[in-house]
């Protein structure tokens, strides 16, 4: 099957290469010519512009956008005038599901089909495959099934869930038509919210382990420091790399995220090659917003999101307000030796 791919970054490039390996034809475009050249060497047909890409494809065309959410509308402004009725646009990035609903309605008026496809798999997806969460018309999803099946990991990556005794469905292959326009990115939004929570749990757990030797440290004795009453209980020098390794085998907290953590700790136990500035690209915020509007609690996911804000220094002013109040009502002076 022939497909156009716009955006050849970490994910888009890997997806194009995986499709080529599976026998599909990819016509690729990226604003960076070097990215296009690299994919040409892997067997793709390169294009110097969207217009050139579209011209090299027969109708009905399928164009997959693998670009940041903030760039999608701009890209559509350039792409849509080049397309014809029954062509298909797939947004495989992390767009807000409400934007998908709007875009689908706008494109329908022009006879163009639209799918929102939440894509998970990261840079390892080129070999492991990609988990695909799809929203849009069932007929359009069916038309592109060969693409989704080739990108997905396949059944072999996981044992069948007990009780699933009927014929395997698409979900067991690693892709799923989740519902109408917006449903794919809604599912991916929650997926990423959960990801925030899982990552935060690992990070906090390892930090507690790292400080399990606090009882060996000199303790300050003053009015501004909570005393450690039983330093004898915190005398452990933990080997975080080895702990991560043992957890990878038979533990209920084993996961790919733990695998990646173990690899990072093996390379650099202090992780001092990172600054701890943790970004968020929108999905965590939208997850919390959905929870608020649905009236359901999301304590863990909200805390994980707010921790990312704090990592970027966004708690600095509120912390200074706290210090100002403590100084005002009790004469508590900030300590600078911790």
KOLROMI-628214 format. One record per atom (N, C-alpha, C, O): residue in one letter; x, y, z. Coordinates in steps of 0.2 Angstrom, whole numbers, plus 5000, padded with zeros to 4 digits. Layout:
<recs>
AXYZ...
</recs>
This chain:
<recs>
X500449945000X500050005000X500450065000X501050065003X500250114997X500650184996X500350235001X499750245001X500850265005X500650315010X501150375010X501750365009X500850435011X501350485012X501450505019X500950495023X502050525021X502150535028X502450605028X502950615025X502150645032X502450715034X502650715041X502350705045X503350735041X503650735048X504050675049X503850615050X504750685049X505250625049X505650635055X506250625055X505350655061X505750655067X505850585070X505850535067X505850585077X506050525080X505550465079X505750405078X504850485079X504350435077X504250425070X504250375068X504150485066X503950475059X504450435055X504250395051X505150445057X505650415053X505550335054X505650295050X505550325061X505450245062X504850215059X504950155057X504350255059X503750225056X503750215049X503550155046X504050255045X504150255038X504650195037X504550155032X505150185041X505650125040X505250065041X505350015037X504850065046X504549995047X504049975042X503949925040X503650025039X503250015034X503549995027X503349945024X504150025026X504550005020X504749935021X504749895016X505049915027X505249845028X504649795027X504749735025X504049815028X503449775028X503149775020X502649745019X503549805016X503349805009X502849865007X502649865001X502749915011X502349975008X502850025005X503450025006X502450065001X502850124998X502750185002X502150205003X503250225003X503150285007X503450345003X504050335001X503050395003X503250455000X503350505006X502850515009X503950535007X504050565013X504250635012X504550655007X504050675017X504250755016X504350775024X504050755028X504850815024X505050845030X505350915029X505650925024X505250965033X505551035032X506251025032X506551075029X506550975035X507250965035X507450925029X507350865030X507750945024X507950905018X508350845020X508350795017X508850855025X509250795027X508850735029X509050675028X508250745033X507850695035X507550655029X507450595029X507350695024X507150665018X507650615015X507550565013X508250645014X508750605011X508950545015X509050495011X508950545021X509050485025X508550435024X508650375023X507850455023X507350405022X507450375015X507250315013X507650415010X507750395003X508250335003X508150294999X508750345007X509250295007X508950225010X509250175009X508450235014X508150175017X507550145012X507250095014X507450175006X506950155002X506350195000X505950174997X506350255004X505750295003X505850334997X506350344994X505250364994X505250414989X505250474992X504750494996X505750524991X505750584994X505350634990X505250634984X505150694994X504850744991X505150814994X505250815000X505250864990X505450924992X504950974995X505151024998X504350954994X503750994996X503150954997X503150894995X502650975001X502050935001X501650934994X501450874992X501750984990X501450984983X501750924979X501450884976X502450914980X502850864976X502650794979X502550744975X502550794985X502350724988X501650704986X501550654984X501150754986X500450734984X500450714976X500150674974X500850754972X500850744965X501150674963X501050644958X501550644968X501850574967X501350514969X501550454969X500750534971X500250484974X499650484970X499350534968X499350424969X498750414965X498150424970X498250404976X497550444968X496950444972X496650374973X496750334968X496350364978X496350414984X496950404988X497250354990X497250464990X497850464994X497750465001X497250475004X498250435005X498250435012X498850465014X499450445013X498850525018X499350565021X499350555028X498950575032X499950535031X500050525038X500450585041X501050595039X500150625045X500550685048X500850655055X500450635059X501450665056X501850645062X502250705064X502850705064X501850755066X502150825068X501850845075X501350815077X502150895078X501850915085X501150945084X500950975079X500750935089X500050955089X500051035087X499551045084X500451075089X500451145088X500551165081X500351215078X500751115077X500951125070X500451095065X500451105059X499951055068X499451025063X499051065059X498951055053X498751115062X498251165058X498651205053X498451205047X499251225055X499751255050X499851205044X499851225038X500051145045X500151095040X499551085036X499551075030X498951085039X498351065035X498151125031X497951115025X498351185033X498251245028X498551235022X498351255016X499151205022X499551195016X499351135012X499351135006X499151085016X499051015013X498351015010X498250985004X497851035013X497151025011X497051045004X496651015000X497251105002X497051134995X497351084990X497151094984X497851044992X498150994987X497850934986X497950894981X497350924990X496950854990X496350854987X496050914985X496050794986X495350794982X494950754986X495150714991X494250754985X493750714989X494050634989X494250604984X493850604994X494050534996X494750524998X494950475000X495150574998X495850575001X495750565008X495250585011X496350545011X496350535019X496850565022X497450565020X496750605028X497250625032X497250595038X496750585042X497850575041X497950535047X498350585052X498950595050X498150605057X498550635062X498750585067X498350565072X499450565067X499650515071X500050545077X500350515081X500050615078X500350645084X499950645090X499550605091X500050695094X499750695101X499250755101X499250795106X498850765096X498350815096X497850815101X497650755104X497550865103X496950865108X496350845104X496150865098X495950795107X495450765104X494850815101X494550795097X494850865105X494250915103X494450945096X494050965092X495150955095X495350985089X495250935083X495050955078X495350865085X495150815080X494450825077X494250815071X493950835082X493250835081X493150895076X492750885071X493450955077X493351005073X493650995066X493351015061X494250975066X494550955059X494150905055X494150915049X493950855058X493550805055X492950835051X492750825046X492650885055X492050915052X492150955047X491850965042X492750995047X492951045042X493151005036X492951025030X493550945037X493750915031X493150875028X493150865022X492650855032X492150815029X491750865024X491450835019X491750925025X491350975020X491750975014X491450995009X492350955014X492750955007X492750885004X493150874999X492450835008X492450765005X493050725007X493250675004X493450755012X494150725014X494050685020X493750715025X494250625021X494250585027X494750605032X495350625030X494650595038X495150615043X495150555049X494550535051X495750535051X495750495057X496250525062X496750545060X496050515068X496550535073X496850465076X496450425078X497450465076X497850395078X498350415083X498850435082X498150395090X498650405095X499150345094X498950285093X499750365094X500350315092X500850315098X501150365100X500950255101X501350245106X501950195104X501750145101X502550205107X503050155105X503750185105X504250155106X503750255105X504350285105X504850265100X504650245095X505550285101X506050265096X506150195095X506450175090X505950155100X506050085099X505450045095X505549995093X504950085093X504450065089X504650035082X504249995080X505150065079X505350035073X505449965073X505349925068X505649935079X505749865079X505249825083X505049775082X505049865089X504549835093X503849835090X503349795092X503649885086X503049905084X502749955088X502949975093X502149985085X501850045088X501150025090X500749985087X500950045096X500250035098X499850095096X500050155096X499250075092X498850125088X498150125091X497850075091X497950185093X497250205095X496950245090X497150305090X496450225087X496150255081X495450285082X495050245085X495350345080X494650375080X494450395073X494950415069X493850385071X493650405064X493150355061X492850315065X492950365055X492450315051X492750245051X493350235049X492350205052X492450135052X492750115045X493250075044X492450135039X492650125033X493350145031X493750105028X493550205034X494150225032X494650185036X495250175034X494550165042X494950125046X495050055043X495650035042X494550035040X494649965037X495049975030X495449925029X494950025027X495350035021X496150045022X496550015018X496350065028X497050075030X497250015035X497750025037X496849965035X497049915040X497749885038X498149865043X497949875032X498649855030X499149895033X499649865035X499049955033X499550005036X499549995044X500149985047X498949995047X498949985054X499249915057X499649915061X499049865053X499349805055X500049795054X500449765058X500349835049X501149825048X501449875054X502049855056X501149925056X501449965061X501449935068X501849945072X500849895069X500749865076X501249815077X501549785073X501349795084X501749745086X501549675084X502049635082X500949655083X500749595082X500549555088X500749575094X500249495088X500049455093X500649425097X500549415103X501149415094X501749375097X502049415103X502349375107X501949475104X502249515109X501949505116X502349515121X501349475116X501049465123X500649405123X500249385118X500649365128X500149305129X499449325129X499349385131X499049285126X498349305126X498049315133X498249275138X497649355134X497249365141X496849305142X496449295138X496849275148X496449225150X495749245149X495449295151X495349195146X494649215144X494449235137X493949235135X495049255134X494949285127X494949225122X495549205120X494449185122X494449125118X494249125111X494249075107X493949185109X493649195102X494249215098X494849215100X494049225091X494549245087X494849305089X494549355091X495549315088X495849375090X495649435086X495449435080X495549485090X495349555086X495949595085X496549575087X495849655082X496349705081X496749725087X497349735087X496349725093X496749745099X497349705101X497849725103X497249635099X497749595101X498349595096X498849565097X498249625090X498749645086X499149705088X499749715086X498849745092X499149815094X498849875091X499149925091X498249865088X497849925085X497149925087X496849865087X496849975088X496149975089X495750035087X495950095088X495150025083X494750075082X494250095088X493850055090X494450145091X494150165098X493450195097X493050195102X493250225091X492650255091X492650315086X493050315081X492250355086X492150415082X492750455082X493150455086X492750515078X493250565077X493450585084X492950605088X494050585086X494250615093X494350555098X494750565103X494050495097X494150445101X494850415102X495050395107X495150415096X495850385096X496350425101X496650405105X496250495100X496750535104X496450545111X496850565115X495850535112X495550535119X495950475123X496150485128X495950415120X496250355123X496950365124X497250355129X497250395119X498050415119X498150465125X498650465128X497650515125X497750565131X497750535137X498250545142X497350485139X497350455145X497950405146X498250405151X498050375140X498750335140X499350375143X499650345147X499350435140X499950475142X499850505149X500350505153X499250515151X499150535158X499350475163X499750495168X499250415161X499450355165X500150355165X500550335170X500450365159X501250365159X501550415163X502050395167X501250475164X501550525169X501550495176X502050495179X500950465178X500950435184X501450375186X501750375191X501450335181X501950275182X502650305182X503050275186X502850345178X503550375178X503650405185X504250405187X503150445187X503250485193X503350435199X503750445204X502950375199X503050325204X503750295205X504050295210X503950275199X504650255199X505150305201X505650285205X505150365199X505550415201X505550425208X506150435211X505050435211X504950445218X505250385222X505550395227X505050325220X505250265224X506050265224X506350245229X506350275218X507050265218X507450325222X507950315224X507050385222X507350435226X507350415233X507850435237X506850385236X506750365243X507350315244X507650315249X507450265239X507950215240X508650255240X509050235244X508750305236X509350335236X509550375242X510150375244X509050395246X509150425252X509050385259X508950405264X509150315258X509050275263X509650275268X509650235273X510150305266X510750315271X510750385274X511250405277X510150415275X510150485278X510350485285X510650535288X510350425288X510550415295X511250425296X511550435302X511650415291X512350415291X512650495291X513150505292X512150535289X512350605287X512350645294X511950625298X512750695294X512750745300X512050775300X511850805295X511650775306X511050805306X511050875309X511350885315X510750925306X510750985309X510250985315X509750955315X510451025321X509951025327X509851105327X510251135330X509251125325X509051195326X508251195325X507951145324X508051255326X507251265326X506951255319X506351245319X507351255314X507151255307X507151185304X506951175298X507351135308X507551065305X507151015309X507251005315X506750975306X506350915309X506950865311X507250845306X506950845317X507550795319X507350725316X506750705315X507850695314X507850625312X507950585319X508450575321X507350555322X507350525328X507750465328X508050445334X507750425323X508050355323X508450345317X508350315312X509050385317X509550375312X509750305310X509950285305X509650265316X509950195315X509450155310X509650105307X508850175308X508450145304X508550165296X508250135292X509050215295X509250235289X509950235287X510250285287X510250175287X510950165287X511150125280X511650095280X510650125275X510750075270X511050115264X510750175262X511550085261X511850115255X511550075249X511850015248X511050095246X510750055241X511050065234X511250115232X511150005231X511350005224X510750005219X510449955218X510650065217X509950075213X510050035206X509450005204X510550025203X510649995197X510449915198X510049885194X510749885204X510549815205X509849805207X509549755205X509549855211X508849855213X508449855207X507949815206X508549895202X508149905196X508249835192X507749815189X508849805192X508949745189X508549685192X508249645188X508549685198X508149625201X507349635200X507049585200X507149695201X506449715199X506249695192X505649675191X506649695188X506549675181X506349595180X506049575175X506449555185X506349485185X505849465190X506049455196X505249445188X504749415192X504349465196X503849445200X504549535196X504249585201X503549605197X503549605191X503049625202X502449655199X502549725196X502149745193X503149755198X503249825195X503649825189X503849875187X503849765186X504149755180X503849795174X503249785174X504149825170X503849855164X504449885159X505049885161X504249905153X504749935149X505049995152X505650005151X504650035155X504850095159X505450075164X505950115164X505350025167X505850005172X506449975168X507049985171X506349945163X506949925159X507349985157X507949985157X507050035154X507350095152X507750125158X508250155158X507450125164X507750155170X508350115172X508850145174X508250045172X508850005173X509450025169X510050025171X509250035162X509850045157X510150115159X510750115158X509750165161X510050225162X510450225168X510950255169X510250185174X510650185180X511250145179X511750155182X511250095174X511850055173X512350105170X512950095171X512150145165X512650195162X512850245166X513450265166X512450275171X512650325175X512250325181X511650355181X512450295187X512050285193X511850355196X511250355199X512150405195X511950465198X511450505193X511150555195X511450485187X511050515182X511250595181X510750635180X511850615183X512050685183X512150705176X512350765175X511950665171X511950695164X511250725162X511150745157X510850725167X510150755166X510050815171X510350805177X509650865169X509550915174X508950915178X508850945182X508550865176X507850855180X507350905177X506850915181X507350935172X506850975169X506450935165X506550915159X505850925167X505350875164X504750915161X504450945164X504750905154X504250935150X503550905150X503550845152X503050935148X502450905147X502150935141X502150995139X501850895136X501650915130X500950925129X500650935123X500550915135X499850935134X499350885137X498850895139X499550815135X499150765137X498950755144X498350735146X499450765148X499350765156X498850815158X498350805162X498850875155X498450925157X497750915155X497250925158X497650885148X497050875146X496650815150X496050815150X497150765152X496850715156X496550735162X495950715164X496850785166X496650805172X496050855171X495550845175X496050885165X495450925163X494850885162X494250895164X494950825159X494350775158X494150755164X493550745165X494550735169X494350705175X493950755179X493450745182X494150825179X493750875182X493050875179X492550885183X493050885172X492350885169X491950825170X491350835170X492250765170X491850705172X491650695179X491250655181X492050735183X491850735190X492150665193X491850645198X492750645191X493050585194X493750605196X494050645194X493950575202X494550585205X495150565201X495150515197X495750605201X496350585197X496950605201X497350645199X496950585208X497450605212X498150595210X498550645210X498250535208X498950515206X499150555200X499750585199X498750555195X498950585188X498950665189X499450695186X498550695193X498650765194X499350775198X499650825196X499450745203X500050755206X500650745202X501150785202X500650695197X501250685193X501350745188X501850765186X500750775186X500750825181X501050885185X501550925182X500850905191X501050955195X501850955197X502151005197X502050885198X502750875199X503150895193X503750925194X502950895187X503250915181X503350985181X503851015179X502751025183X502851095183X503351115188X503751165187X503351085194X503851105199X504551095197X505051125198X504651035193X505351025190X505651075186X506251085185X505251115183X505451175179X505451245182X505551295179X505451235189X505551295193X504851335194X504951395196X504351305192X503651345192X503451345200X502951385201X503751315204X503551315211X503951375215X503851385221X504451405212X504951445215X504551505218X504751515224X504151535215X503751595218X503351575224X503351605229X502951515223X502551495229X502951475235X502751495241X503551445234X503951435239X504251495243X504351495249X504351545239X504651615242X504051645246X504151675251X503451635243X502851665247X502851625254X502651655259X502951555254X502951525260X503451545265X503351555271X504051555262X504551585266X504451655269X504551665275X504151695265X503951765267X503451755273X503551795278X502951715273X502451705278X502751685284X502651705290X503151625284X503551605290X503951655293X503951655299X504251695289X504751745292X504251795295X504451825301X503751815292X503251865295X502951845302X502951885306X502651785302X502251765308X502751735314X502551735319X503351705312X503751675317X504451695317X504851665321X504651735313X505351755312X505751695310X506351695311X505451655306X505851595303X506251615297X506051645292X506951605298X507351625292X507551565288X507551505291X507551575282X507751525277X508451495279X508951535280X508551435278X509151395278X509451395272X509151375267X510151405271X510451395265X510951345264X511351335259X510951305270X511551255270X511251185268X511551135270X510651175265X510351115264X510251105256X510051055254
</recs>
